[in-house]
Amino acid sequence: MNNISRRGLLKGLFAATVVVGFDLTNRSWVTQAASSVGGGGDFSQLPPLDGTLSTDPASLAAVADDFGHMIHRTPVAVLRPGSVEDVVKMVRFAREHGIKVGSRGKGHTAFGQSQVDAGVVVDMSTLNQIHSIDADRAVVDAGVMWRNLLLATIPLGFTPPVLTDYTRLTIGGTLSVGGVSGRSYQYGAQVDNVLELQVVTGEGELLTCSETTNRKLFEAALAGLGLCAIIVRATIRLIPARERAQTLRVFYPDAATMLADLRFLVHEERFGHIRGMSVTTPDGGFAFFIECTSFYTSVGELPVNPLEGLHAIPGAEQFEDRTYFEYTDLVVQLIDALEAAGLGGFPHPWLDLFVADSKIDAFASQTIAALDPSLFLPGSLILFYPFRRSRLTRPMLRVPDEEIFFLFDILRTIPPDPAVVGAVLAENRNLYERSRDLGGKFYTISAVQMDAHDWKKHFQNFWGHLVSEKRKHDPANVLSSGAGVFV
């Protein structure tokens, strides 16, 4: 093929895929090729974009799935914005023509929350600039991954106070659900460490919000599932980073003893990061342990007697020492290993429940006793994160009323068998209802089937505020969340 014919072919392929407008009669996108031969009919011209709007099958399929691999909703187009202005233009265009829009980071949800059925998915990963880093804050686009922010801040001696275990997630993505870790008992959730946001509302307005400016919108956007606005930029709090992380792992005979020591450590604040864990054992049972991590630069910052007051199994403790970045990157390496083993595409019906301290012992023990260990494929585990309610400030992150509570995570990788998936989802729903009846809440990344009545009960006294902000900033219900809060 000569150069002229090759250029002609490439030009033809480009024209066949580039979207230039929206057919008002057929409710479909019009490509450059169709419009040039008069096949577009009566269509509305798409505003000029710095990025791209794609409708090819590969682009649509890539965002019609998520980490859970159980829900598949196909959009009609994918916007890869080249600027914040692209998001503004697309939301305005969508509102004018009655098209749903939803934003997506890395799609690390378990039940379709980051998908949009027959709408436009805004792939925020192309908005990934770190604008500035100062001693107490960083200004970043929503598509920046936490891991990349760490690579920029650690050499300068700073870190965000709270990091999710898996840092290859976008900042906008975790801020849309909450963002929690073993440091949350001291620093709250990631949403509690945001100083300012830039958001695009369902009206297509680009607004700045904070605790002093547009505060109601600020509170509705943080952990807000993208219901009232799409987060496009955030100012994140930073604190000094230590150079190393030393982890003490201590083992327990049962969940109740482990939870008692977690409570003790919350009050002691001896360690910078604490979490309870449980994994399956070769004999078909569950082992229980706590990982307690100290962040330090000089050894004088480490606890003198880290085991003091603990009721762990004597002599079974383990110590590990890493650089601070190596510690934050542990789950990234684990996920990569699971992908390499072919398990990344298996269903992940994760369940994440906030359970009050007064209820957690019985609830966790009974739940774990009833779980089937054979449905815990490699990479599966159970986590317990302790929290202090007084450290949480964002009302959209719904939690129990008690001062001390726990995030109880059942993180399963299961076989891709429809019968198994259905059974585990039914079990998730049952556990959600049991926890809710005990005054618990759930973390909204979970694989739990919810309807509008469930969501109203979930938000309870904040429901009226959320509805008010939705009516004010997205009255046409353009912003779609796969969670189905406002159908």
BAFI-386158 format. One record per residue (C-alpha): chain; x, y, z; residue number from 1. Coordinates in pm, 1 decimal, decimal comma, padded with zeros to 6 digits. Example, Ala and Ser with C-alpha at 12.3 -4.5 7.8 and 13.67 -1.06 7.14 Angstrom:
SITE c       px       py       pz   k
SITE A  01230,0 -00450,0  00780,0   1
SITE A  01367,0 -00106,0  00714,0   2
# end
This chain:
SITE c       px       py       pz   k
SITE A  00000,0  00000,0  00000,0   1
SITE A  00149,0  00338,1 -00096,2   2
SITE A  00167,6  00634,5  00138,3   3
SITE A -00119,8  00819,3 -00028,4   4
SITE A -00363,1  00527,1  00000,8   5
SITE A -00247,4  00457,8  00358,9   6
SITE A -00314,5  00818,0  00455,2   7
SITE A -00653,7  00794,6  00290,5   8
SITE A -00740,8  00479,2  00483,2   9
SITE A -00632,1  00628,2  00815,0  10
SITE A -00826,8  00944,7  00743,2  11
SITE A -01134,2  00735,9  00665,3  12
SITE A -01102,7  00535,7  00987,1  13
SITE A -01056,8  00856,1  01187,0  14
SITE A -01366,7  01012,3  01027,8  15
SITE A -01567,1  00699,6  01100,7  16
SITE A -01500,0  00717,3  01476,3  17
SITE A -01477,1  01089,5  01560,7  18
SITE A -01804,7  01218,1  01706,2  19
SITE A -01915,3  01560,1  01584,4  20
SITE A -02273,7  01580,7  01702,6  21
SITE A -02591,2  01418,4  01832,2  22
SITE A -02880,6  01308,3  01611,6  23
SITE A -03193,5  01461,2  01765,6  24
SITE A -03430,5  01229,9  01579,0  25
SITE A -03259,7  00893,9  01622,0  26
SITE A -03102,7  00975,3  01961,0  27
SITE A -02759,1  00864,8  01841,8  28
SITE A -02415,2  01011,2  01789,4  29
SITE A -02308,8  01141,9  01450,4  30
SITE A -01955,3  01078,9  01328,9  31
SITE A -01750,8  01300,7  01101,5  32
SITE A -01790,6  01047,6  00820,0  33
SITE A -02169,5  01038,4  00847,0  34
SITE A -02206,3  01415,2  00858,8  35
SITE A -01982,4  01465,4  00554,4  36
SITE A -02212,4  01255,5  00333,5  37
SITE A -02531,2  01401,4  00470,6  38
SITE A -02625,1  01092,4  00672,2  39
SITE A -02643,9  01267,0  01003,5  40
SITE A -02994,0  01410,0  00961,7  41
SITE A -03093,5  01686,1  01204,0  42
SITE A -02815,1  01684,8  01459,3  43
SITE A -02682,7  01912,6  01727,3  44
SITE A -02319,8  02008,4  01681,4  45
SITE A -02087,2  01886,0  01957,8  46
SITE A -01886,7  02172,9  02109,6  47
SITE A -01512,5  02167,3  02033,0  48
SITE A -01322,4  01953,3  02282,8  49
SITE A -00959,3  01941,7  02393,8  50
SITE A -00997,3  01567,4  02449,4  51
SITE A -01196,2  01301,8  02266,4  52
SITE A -01544,0  01151,8  02270,1  53
SITE A -01533,4  00785,7  02167,1  54
SITE A -01810,7  00546,8  02068,1  55
SITE A -01608,0  00249,8  01942,0  56
SITE A -01693,3 -00088,2  02095,2  57
SITE A -01356,4 -00128,8  02268,1  58
SITE A -01388,0  00204,8  02450,5  59
SITE A -01743,8  00128,5  02558,7  60
SITE A -01658,9 -00222,5  02676,7  61
SITE A -01366,8 -00095,5  02885,8  62
SITE A -01600,0  00112,1  03105,7  63
SITE A -01891,7 -00135,6  03107,3  64
SITE A -01721,3 -00330,6  03385,5  65
SITE A -01556,8 -00264,3  03719,8  66
SITE A -01343,5 -00441,6  03980,3  67
SITE A -01640,2 -00650,4  04090,8  68
SITE A -01688,0 -00801,1  03741,9  69
SITE A -02055,3 -00873,4  03814,2  70
SITE A -02243,4 -00571,0  03676,1  71
SITE A -02208,1 -00465,4  03312,0  72
SITE A -02373,9 -00145,1  03191,4  73
SITE A -02278,7 -00019,2  02846,4  74
SITE A -02263,5  00356,8  02788,5  75
SITE A -02316,1  00527,7  02453,5  76
SITE A -01990,1  00721,8  02464,5  77
SITE A -01670,7  00775,1  02663,8  78
SITE A -01528,8  01122,7  02714,8  79
SITE A -01155,6  01141,7  02774,3  80
SITE A -01131,7  01507,6  02871,4  81
SITE A -00829,6  01710,5  02777,5  82
SITE A -00931,0  01985,5  03018,5  83
SITE A -01178,1  02069,4  03292,8  84
SITE A -01362,3  02278,0  03031,9  85
SITE A -01434,9  01955,0  02841,4  86
SITE A -01626,8  01821,5  03141,3  87
SITE A -01823,3  02146,2  03163,9  88
SITE A -01908,7  02136,9  02792,8  89
SITE A -02011,7  01772,6  02796,9  90
SITE A -02237,9  01809,2  03100,5  91
SITE A -02407,4  02111,9  02944,1  92
SITE A -02448,8  01929,2  02612,5  93
SITE A -02584,1  01621,8  02790,0  94
SITE A -02827,0  01825,8  02996,1  95
SITE A -02959,2  01996,9  02683,1  96
SITE A -03025,2  01664,2  02513,0  97
SITE A -03129,5  01445,7  02805,2  98
SITE A -02818,7  01226,5  02816,2  99
SITE A -02694,9  01079,1  03143,9 100
SITE A -02334,9  01150,3  03251,7 101
SITE A -02118,6  00979,4  03512,4 102
SITE A -01754,3  01008,2  03611,6 103
SITE A -01511,0  00720,5  03653,0 104
SITE A -01163,8  00690,5  03800,7 105
SITE A -01015,8  00340,7  03797,8 106
SITE A -01351,1  00165,5  03833,7 107
SITE A -01246,8  00000,7  04161,6 108
SITE A -01605,6 -00051,0  04277,2 109
SITE A -01769,5 -00387,2  04330,2 110
SITE A -02122,5 -00343,9  04196,1 111
SITE A -02139,4 -00109,9  03897,1 112
SITE A -02121,8  00216,7  04091,0 113
SITE A -01883,2  00368,9  03833,8 114
SITE A -02086,5  00261,4  03529,4 115
SITE A -02348,7  00451,7  03329,0 116
SITE A -02616,1  00268,8  03135,8 117
SITE A -02677,0  00428,5  02791,3 118
SITE A -02505,6  00752,7  02895,3 119
SITE A -02164,6  00917,4  02876,1 120
SITE A -01881,2  00802,3  03100,9 121
SITE A -01624,7  01071,0  03177,8 122
SITE A -01291,8  00891,1  03210,9 123
SITE A -01120,2  01115,3  03465,4 124
SITE A -00782,0  00942,9  03430,0 125
SITE A -00687,3  01187,1  03153,1 126
SITE A -00716,5  01479,8  03398,2 127
SITE A -00403,7  01388,3  03591,2 128
SITE A -00195,1  01697,6  03655,5 129
SITE A -00039,4  01779,0  03993,2 130
SITE A -00063,8  02156,7  03999,3 131
SITE A  00127,5  02241,9  04315,4 132
SITE A  00275,8  02092,8  04631,7 133
SITE A  00333,5  02302,5  04941,9 134
SITE A  00423,4  02215,5  05299,8 135
SITE A  00060,8  02164,8  05405,4 136
SITE A -00130,4  02098,4  05082,7 137
SITE A -00130,3  01971,9  04726,6 138
SITE A -00355,3  02087,3  04442,2 139
SITE A -00431,0  01802,0  04203,2 140
SITE A -00664,3  01703,6  03923,6 141
SITE A -00921,2  01440,1  04009,7 142
SITE A -00758,3  01184,3  03780,7 143
SITE A -00424,6  01186,0  03964,0 144
SITE A -00357,2  00851,5  04130,7 145
SITE A -00266,4  00858,9  04501,3 146
SITE A  00043,3  00655,8  04419,4 147
SITE A  00165,8  00922,1  04177,2 148
SITE A  00097,1  01195,4  04429,9 149
SITE A  00308,9  01002,1  04681,6 150
SITE A  00593,1  00973,9  04430,7 151
SITE A  00587,5  01353,2  04409,6 152
SITE A  00538,7  01438,2  04778,6 153
SITE A  00763,5  01184,2  04955,0 154
SITE A  01090,7  01324,9  04811,7 155
SITE A  00978,2  01660,5  04952,3 156
SITE A  00906,2  01507,5  05293,5 157
SITE A  00524,3  01512,5  05281,6 158
SITE A  00235,4  01268,2  05260,5 159
SITE A -00144,4  01278,1  05266,7 160
SITE A -00257,3  01181,9  05619,9 161
SITE A -00483,7  00897,7  05500,5 162
SITE A -00414,8  00659,4  05213,7 163
SITE A -00630,4  00373,8  05095,3 164
SITE A -00446,4  00041,2  05110,6 165
SITE A -00449,3  00030,0  04730,5 166
SITE A -00295,1  00355,9  04606,9 167
SITE A -00338,9  00299,2  04233,1 168
SITE A -00676,8  00470,9  04257,6 169
SITE A -00766,5  00823,4  04150,9 170
SITE A -00807,1  01101,4  04401,3 171
SITE A -01146,6  01196,9  04263,2 172
SITE A -01259,8  00836,2  04279,0 173
SITE A -01187,5  00776,6  04646,8 174
SITE A -01310,8  01123,9  04745,8 175
SITE A -01642,7  01034,9  04583,0 176
SITE A -01689,6  00744,1  04826,6 177
SITE A -01489,4  00842,0  05137,5 178
SITE A -01142,3  00687,4  05140,4 179
SITE A -01045,9  00501,3  05459,5 180
SITE A -00744,7  00329,0  05611,4 181
SITE A -00576,9  00215,4  05930,7 182
SITE A -00487,0  00580,6  05998,1 183
SITE A -00850,2  00690,1  05996,0 184
SITE A -00887,6  00639,9  06372,1 185
SITE A -00649,7  00935,8  06409,3 186
SITE A -00706,4  01144,6  06094,3 187
SITE A -01056,2  01056,3  05976,2 188
SITE A -01127,2  00955,6  05616,8 189
SITE A -00963,1  01102,6  05308,3 190
SITE A -01267,7  01327,0  05264,8 191
SITE A -01193,2  01479,4  05606,3 192
SITE A -00856,8  01596,1  05475,3 193
SITE A -00979,1  01797,0  05175,4 194
SITE A -00941,6  02172,6  05195,8 195
SITE A -01114,0  02272,2  04871,1 196
SITE A -01278,0  02125,1  04561,7 197
SITE A -01349,3  02230,9  04207,3 198
SITE A -01662,1  02057,2  04081,3 199
SITE A -01882,4  02054,1  03774,8 200
SITE A -02249,3  02046,4  03872,8 201
SITE A -02532,5  01885,3  03680,1 202
SITE A -02614,8  02231,2  03548,5 203
SITE A -02271,1  02244,7  03388,2 204
SITE A -02138,2  02505,7  03628,9 205
SITE A -01774,8  02499,2  03737,3 206
SITE A -01778,0  02589,5  04106,2 207
SITE A -01524,1  02610,3  04386,9 208
SITE A -01641,5  02484,0  04723,1 209
SITE A -01496,4  02443,4  05070,3 210
SITE A -01601,3  02472,5  05432,9 211
SITE A -01634,8  02849,1  05383,6 212
SITE A -01752,7  02867,9  05020,5 213
SITE A -02054,5  02673,7  04890,7 214
SITE A -02029,9  02455,4  05199,5 215
SITE A -02348,8  02256,3  05136,6 216
SITE A -02222,1  02156,3  04793,2 217
SITE A -01880,7  02073,8  04943,5 218
SITE A -02047,0  01837,5  05189,9 219
SITE A -02266,9  01682,5  04920,6 220
SITE A -01970,5  01622,7  04687,3 221
SITE A -01736,3  01454,4  04938,2 222
SITE A -01835,2  01086,4  04961,1 223
SITE A -02125,4  01196,3  04739,0 224
SITE A -02104,2  00931,0  04465,2 225
SITE A -02104,6  01203,9  04199,5 226
SITE A -02476,0  01262,3  04258,6 227
SITE A -02469,7  01642,9  04266,8 228
SITE A -02136,4  01726,9  04106,9 229
SITE A -01830,1  01575,2  03941,8 230
SITE A -01507,7  01640,3  04131,2 231
SITE A -01247,6  01772,8  03884,7 232
SITE A -00981,1  01917,6  04116,1 233
SITE A -00898,9  01892,8  04485,3 234
SITE A -00675,9  02061,9  04740,1 235
SITE A -00549,3  01785,9  04968,3 236
SITE A -00401,4  01832,0  05313,8 237
SITE A -00041,0  01712,9  05360,1 238
SITE A  00154,2  01626,9  05674,6 239
SITE A  00524,7  01550,2  05729,9 240
SITE A  00622,9  01201,9  05609,7 241
SITE A  00857,3  00971,2  05795,9 242
SITE A  01120,0  00778,5  05603,5 243
SITE A  01042,1  00425,1  05721,8 244
SITE A  00758,3  00199,4  05837,9 245
SITE A  00796,8 -00080,3  06093,4 246
SITE A  00508,1 -00326,9  06111,7 247
SITE A  00440,6 -00549,8  06411,4 248
SITE A  00210,2 -00844,8  06340,1 249
SITE A  00051,9 -01014,6  06642,1 250
SITE A -00179,8 -01318,0  06636,9 251
SITE A -00497,5 -01406,8  06827,9 252
SITE A -00704,8 -01718,7  06898,5 253
SITE A -01033,5 -01555,3  06797,5 254
SITE A -01198,4 -01239,6  06666,2 255
SITE A -01317,1 -01115,2  07005,9 256
SITE A -00967,5 -01109,4  07159,5 257
SITE A -00830,7 -00935,1  06853,0 258
SITE A -01105,9 -00672,3  06863,1 259
SITE A -01040,5 -00607,2  07232,5 260
SITE A -00678,8 -00524,1  07155,1 261
SITE A -00781,4 -00304,0  06860,6 262
SITE A -00997,0 -00102,0  07102,0 263
SITE A -00704,7 -00077,2  07342,4 264
SITE A -00476,1  00048,0  07063,0 265
SITE A -00729,5  00308,9  06952,4 266
SITE A -00720,8  00463,7  07298,3 267
SITE A -00341,9  00427,0  07330,7 268
SITE A -00264,6  00576,5  06984,0 269
SITE A  00067,2  00395,1  07009,1 270
SITE A  00089,2  00321,5  06635,7 271
SITE A  00035,5  00530,3  06325,8 272
SITE A -00160,4  00261,8  06140,6 273
SITE A -00361,9 -00027,5  06284,6 274
SITE A -00591,0 -00285,7  06130,7 275
SITE A -00724,9 -00624,7  06225,8 276
SITE A -00708,9 -00900,1  05968,1 277
SITE A -00830,0 -01253,4  05912,3 278
SITE A -00729,5 -01504,3  05645,8 279
SITE A -00819,5 -01864,3  05576,9 280
SITE A -00596,7 -02142,3  05708,5 281
SITE A -00506,9 -02475,8  05542,7 282
SITE A -00742,4 -02662,9  05775,8 283
SITE A -01041,4 -02458,3  05657,8 284
SITE A -01055,0 -02215,3  05949,1 285
SITE A -00962,2 -01848,5  05994,5 286
SITE A -00651,6 -01696,8  06154,1 287
SITE A -00675,0 -01357,8  06329,0 288
SITE A -00403,8 -01096,5  06367,9 289
SITE A -00339,2 -00724,0  06399,4 290
SITE A -00088,0 -00529,2  06195,6 291
SITE A  00044,4 -00230,8  06393,1 292
SITE A  00270,0  00005,5  06197,9 293
SITE A  00496,5  00279,6  06331,1 294
SITE A  00624,0  00547,6  06094,5 295
SITE A  00966,5  00679,0  06185,6 296
SITE A  01284,4  00844,4  06067,1 297
SITE A  01495,9  00779,2  06376,7 298
SITE A  01465,6  00465,9  06592,2 299
SITE A  01390,0  00687,9  06888,6 300
SITE A  01042,4  00743,6  06741,2 301
SITE A  00952,2  00373,4  06771,8 302
SITE A  00750,7  00245,3  07072,0 303
SITE A  00981,6  00127,7  07348,8 304
SITE A  00765,1 -00173,8  07432,0 305
SITE A  00524,4 -00225,5  07138,2 306
SITE A  00371,2 -00542,4  07288,3 307
SITE A  00283,9 -00386,4  07625,2 308
SITE A -00079,2 -00440,5  07723,5 309
SITE A -00163,2 -00668,0  07430,2 310
SITE A -00324,5 -01009,4  07472,1 311
SITE A -00176,4 -01172,8  07163,6 312
SITE A -00046,7 -01529,4  07140,4 313
SITE A  00298,6 -01514,4  07307,5 314
SITE A  00604,9 -01564,2  07090,8 315
SITE A  00419,8 -01556,4  06756,7 316
SITE A  00482,7 -01190,0  06677,7 317
SITE A  00656,0 -01081,8  06356,1 318
SITE A  00836,5 -00757,5  06262,5 319
SITE A  00888,0 -00614,2  05914,6 320
SITE A  01069,0 -00293,4  05822,4 321
SITE A  01040,3 -00104,0  05492,4 322
SITE A  01073,0  00240,9  05346,2 323
SITE A  00756,8  00446,2  05379,6 324
SITE A  00680,5  00423,7  05007,0 325
SITE A  00740,4  00047,8  05001,0 326
SITE A  00486,0  00015,1  05280,0 327
SITE A  00223,6  00220,7  05095,0 328
SITE A  00286,2  00012,8  04781,8 329
SITE A  00228,3 -00333,7  04933,5 330
SITE A -00125,3 -00378,6  04802,6 331
SITE A -00026,2 -00249,9  04458,8 332
SITE A  00225,4 -00532,8  04440,9 333
SITE A -00035,4 -00782,0  04569,0 334
SITE A -00291,8 -00677,7  04307,7 335
SITE A -00028,5 -00703,3  04034,6 336
SITE A  00054,6 -01056,5  04150,1 337
SITE A -00312,9 -01157,6  04145,9 338
SITE A -00350,2 -01014,9  03796,0 339
SITE A -00045,1 -01209,7  03684,3 340
SITE A -00199,7 -01526,7  03831,9 341
SITE A -00515,4 -01475,4  03627,1 342
SITE A -00739,4 -01389,8  03923,8 343
SITE A -00790,2 -01020,7  03849,1 344
SITE A -01090,2 -01086,9  03626,4 345
SITE A -01270,6 -01309,2  03877,7 346
SITE A -01577,4 -01171,2  04060,4 347
SITE A -01507,2 -00962,9  04372,1 348
SITE A -01833,8 -00934,6  04569,3 349
SITE A -01677,5 -00716,7  04838,9 350
SITE A -01884,0 -00626,5  05140,9 351
SITE A -01786,4 -00334,1  05365,2 352
SITE A -01995,9 -00267,6  05675,4 353
SITE A -01960,8  00000,9  05941,9 354
SITE A -02053,9 -00170,4  06269,6 355
SITE A -02084,8 -00008,2  06612,8 356
SITE A -01836,8 -00110,1  06882,3 357
SITE A -02113,3 -00250,1  07102,9 358
SITE A -02226,9 -00483,4  06823,0 359
SITE A -01905,2 -00583,7  06646,5 360
SITE A -01793,7 -00875,2  06866,1 361
SITE A -02107,7 -01084,2  06825,9 362
SITE A -02178,1 -00974,9  06469,2 363
SITE A -01825,4 -01045,3  06341,1 364
SITE A -01786,8 -01375,0  06527,0 365
SITE A -02123,2 -01508,2  06407,7 366
SITE A -02063,8 -01388,6  06053,0 367
SITE A -01717,3 -01541,3  06019,8 368
SITE A -01833,3 -01870,4  06170,0 369
SITE A -02095,9 -01896,4  05893,2 370
SITE A -01863,7 -01807,1  05600,8 371
SITE A -01753,1 -02074,1  05355,2 372
SITE A -01369,5 -02071,6  05343,6 373
SITE A -01373,7 -02245,4  05004,3 374
SITE A -01511,5 -01923,9  04854,6 375
SITE A -01201,2 -01732,3  04964,4 376
SITE A -00973,7 -01766,7  04661,1 377
SITE A -00613,7 -01628,5  04677,5 378
SITE A -00611,0 -01259,9  04768,5 379
SITE A -00928,7 -01284,9  04978,8 380
SITE A -00923,8 -01156,6  05335,2 381
SITE A -01125,5 -00996,8  05612,1 382
SITE A -01030,6 -00657,0  05752,4 383
SITE A -01123,3 -00460,2  06064,3 384
SITE A -01052,5 -00085,1  06067,2 385
SITE A -01125,1  00101,8  06391,6 386
SITE A -01267,7  00455,7  06384,2 387
SITE A -01343,7  00741,7  06616,0 388
SITE A -01664,4  00911,6  06506,7 389
SITE A -01541,3  01246,4  06640,6 390
SITE A -01261,1  01245,7  06378,1 391
SITE A -01515,4  01232,0  06091,5 392
SITE A -01663,4  01555,3  05958,3 393
SITE A -01833,3  01478,4  05623,7 394
SITE A -02204,4  01393,0  05650,0 395
SITE A -02229,3  01188,4  05327,6 396
SITE A -02000,8  00923,0  05478,7 397
SITE A -02266,5  00752,7  05687,1 398
SITE A -02146,4  00573,5  05999,8 399
SITE A -02291,8  00438,0  06327,7 400
SITE A -02376,0  00675,5  06611,5 401
SITE A -02123,6  00535,3  06862,7 402
SITE A -01786,0  00704,6  06913,7 403
SITE A -01591,5  00385,0  06844,9 404
SITE A -01695,4  00169,2  06551,0 405
SITE A -01534,6 -00063,0  06298,3 406
SITE A -01530,1 -00107,6  05923,3 407
SITE A -01579,4 -00482,0  05882,6 408
SITE A -01465,4 -00582,5  05531,9 409
SITE A -01528,0 -00923,4  05377,1 410
SITE A -01314,1 -00904,0  05063,7 411
SITE A -01369,2 -01217,4  04860,7 412
SITE A -01246,3 -01332,7  04521,9 413
SITE A -01481,5 -01608,2  04412,1 414
SITE A -01515,3 -01849,0  04117,3 415
SITE A -01690,0 -01705,2  03805,9 416
SITE A -01988,2 -01933,9  03854,0 417
SITE A -02329,9 -01756,7  03828,5 418
SITE A -02475,4 -01976,6  04101,8 419
SITE A -02188,6 -01892,0  04338,1 420
SITE A -02208,9 -01521,2  04253,2 421
SITE A -02584,0 -01521,3  04318,9 422
SITE A -02544,0 -01699,6  04651,4 423
SITE A -02271,5 -01462,9  04775,0 424
SITE A -02470,9 -01154,8  04669,9 425
SITE A -02771,8 -01289,3  04859,5 426
SITE A -02548,1 -01343,7  05161,6 427
SITE A -02417,4 -00986,0  05128,1 428
SITE A -02769,8 -00849,4  05124,7 429
SITE A -02862,6 -01052,4  05431,7 430
SITE A -02554,5 -00933,1  05622,0 431
SITE A -02623,5 -00573,9  05517,4 432
SITE A -02977,5 -00594,7  05653,0 433
SITE A -02861,6 -00753,9  05978,7 434
SITE A -02599,0 -00484,3  06025,7 435
SITE A -02844,7 -00207,1  05936,7 436
SITE A -03094,1 -00339,3  06191,4 437
SITE A -02816,1 -00312,0  06452,9 438
SITE A -02762,0  00055,2  06365,8 439
SITE A -02482,5 -00008,1  06116,6 440
SITE A -02414,2  00148,8  05778,8 441
SITE A -02236,5  00026,7  05470,5 442
SITE A -01946,0  00165,8  05270,5 443
SITE A -02084,6  00249,1  04927,6 444
SITE A -01824,5  00061,7  04720,9 445
SITE A -01988,0 -00264,5  04834,5 446
SITE A -02161,5 -00532,3  04629,1 447
SITE A -02507,3 -00486,4  04779,9 448
SITE A -02828,3 -00451,8  04580,0 449
SITE A -02995,5 -00125,7  04690,6 450
SITE A -03319,7  00043,7  04590,4 451
SITE A -03443,5  00398,9  04647,5 452
SITE A -03604,1  00301,7  04980,9 453
SITE A -03274,0  00152,7  05100,4 454
SITE A -03085,3  00468,4  05009,2 455
SITE A -03331,9  00688,5  05195,0 456
SITE A -03281,9  00475,1  05506,8 457
SITE A -02905,3  00481,8  05453,1 458
SITE A -02882,0  00861,9  05450,2 459
SITE A -03154,7  00907,7  05715,4 460
SITE A -03148,0  01262,5  05853,2 461
SITE A -02915,1  01381,5  05575,8 462
SITE A -03152,5  01265,4  05302,6 463
SITE A -03338,1  01597,1  05293,1 464
SITE A -03012,2  01790,4  05253,9 465
SITE A -02899,0  01561,9  04972,1 466
SITE A -03230,8  01597,6  04788,6 467
SITE A -03211,7  01975,1  04828,7 468
SITE A -02859,4  01992,6  04682,6 469
SITE A -02959,9  01755,3  04401,6 470
SITE A -03253,8  01979,3  04307,2 471
SITE A -03036,1  02288,0  04322,7 472
SITE A -02732,4  02163,8  04130,4 473
SITE A -02870,6  01882,4  03913,6 474
SITE A -03245,4  01939,8  03874,2 475
SITE A -03260,1  01743,9  03546,6 476
SITE A -03090,2  01442,4  03710,8 477
SITE A -02817,0  01441,2  03447,1 478
SITE A -02547,4  01308,3  03678,4 479
SITE A -02592,5  00934,8  03695,1 480
SITE A -02448,3  00700,3  03953,1 481
SITE A -02455,5  00327,3  03900,9 482
SITE A -02550,7  00305,0  04268,2 483
SITE A -02907,3  00399,3  04168,0 484
SITE A -02975,8  00657,2  04440,8 485
SITE A -03177,7  00881,0  04205,5 486
SITE A -03304,0  00656,9  03925,6 487
# end
